[in-house]
Amino acid sequence: MFKNTLITLLFFLLVFNNVKSQEVKTTKGNHFELKIAPQQKAILILFPCYPCNIEHTQTEAAFLKDIEKEGISTLLLDYNQKLYLTEAEKKEYVDVLNKIFKENSIKEENIFIGGFSSGGNVAILLSSYMIKTKNPIQPKGLIVVDSPIDLEELYKSAKNDIKKNKDADAVAEGKFLIDLLEKEIGTPQENIEKYKSFSPYLVSSNSTDNIGYLKNIKVRLYCEPDLEWQMKNKARKYEDLNAFKLEKVYHSLLNLGNHQVELIKTKGRGIRANGQKHPHSWNIVERENLIQWILRTS
């Protein structure tokens, strides 16, 4: 009788421990939310768009749903309102990431860093900085989702949106960007070297200073150049879009010798969580293909 009871107890303990080992461990801290996969094969670090936060990323990035079950841990950050990073900010952000990794015993392997919109700018600059400084956190891959990587072109596009006066939101955003960039950096005509230093990439000079260190890692550049939607709603041509600049940086990375870089132009995926059609969206990232890309060993 005692023996049978002991066996039953041991069985339930084994089942309980097995179930517990399959649970996703969630940790929330200052500026981050970490979900550790039970059988971690990789970790995905994501930065939000300019006005966004962790909750926005969770709502809009549909590919994140239950991604931990695939063996991919996630670290979502709310470091926002950044189109670029100073050297001091790069060090600060990397120190924060190192601390998170250390305090939560995260394996420093198969690390992927990404971001949407301005968050993609942050992801590029931080990835380059980590590789350059030989930080313990070394990105294996980089994900850039419809990001304004060229601040000079962003300034020009903002001016054009104001001049065209096609869309009230575009005009308001244009005025905001002009004010922000002039206040923080100045105009491109007067301070082109600052624009070159702060931008992940500058089309006008094919500057590779901030992408040169990415030549040996996997890179995915996502965009949805829906020209019909852009012309109808914003009066924008292809050259006005983030897609145009991403295509330029794609070719620059190829020329630098990166044969793992991909430019992914999607169609019909630009739909936000509220059902609104908009090509500037987290949703252009397709889930299954992304998971396969992250977990692919070669």
Sequence and secondary structure as in RCSB ss.txt:
>XXXX:A:sequence
MFKNTLITLLFFLLVFNNVKSQEVKTTKGNHFELKIAPQQKAILILFPCYPCNIEHTQTEAAFLKDIEKEGISTL
LLDYNQKLYLTEAEKKEYVDVLNKIFKENSIKEENIFIGGFSSGGNVAILLSSYMIKTKNPIQPKGLIVVDSPID
LEELYKSAKNDIKKNKDADAVAEGKFLIDLLEKEIGTPQENIEKYKSFSPYLVSSNSTDNIGYLKNIKVRLYCEP
DLEWQMKNKARKYEDLNAFKLEKVYHSLLNLGNHQVELIKTKGRGIRANGQKHPHSWNIVERENLIQWILRTS
>XXXX:A:secstr
 HHHHHHHHHHHHHHHHHHHHTS EEEEETTEEEEE TT SEEEEEE  TT  HHHHHHH GGGTTGGGGTEEEE
EE   S SS  HHHHHHHHHHHHHHHHHTT  SSSEEEEEETHHHHHHHHHHHHHHHTT S  EEEEEEES    
HHHHHHHHHHHHHH   HHHHHHHHHHHHHHHHHT  TTT HHHHHHHSS BGGGTB TTTGGGTTSEEEEEE  
 HHHHHHHH   GGGSHHHHHHHHHHHHHHTT TTEEEEE SS  B TTS B SSSGGGS HHHHHHHHH   
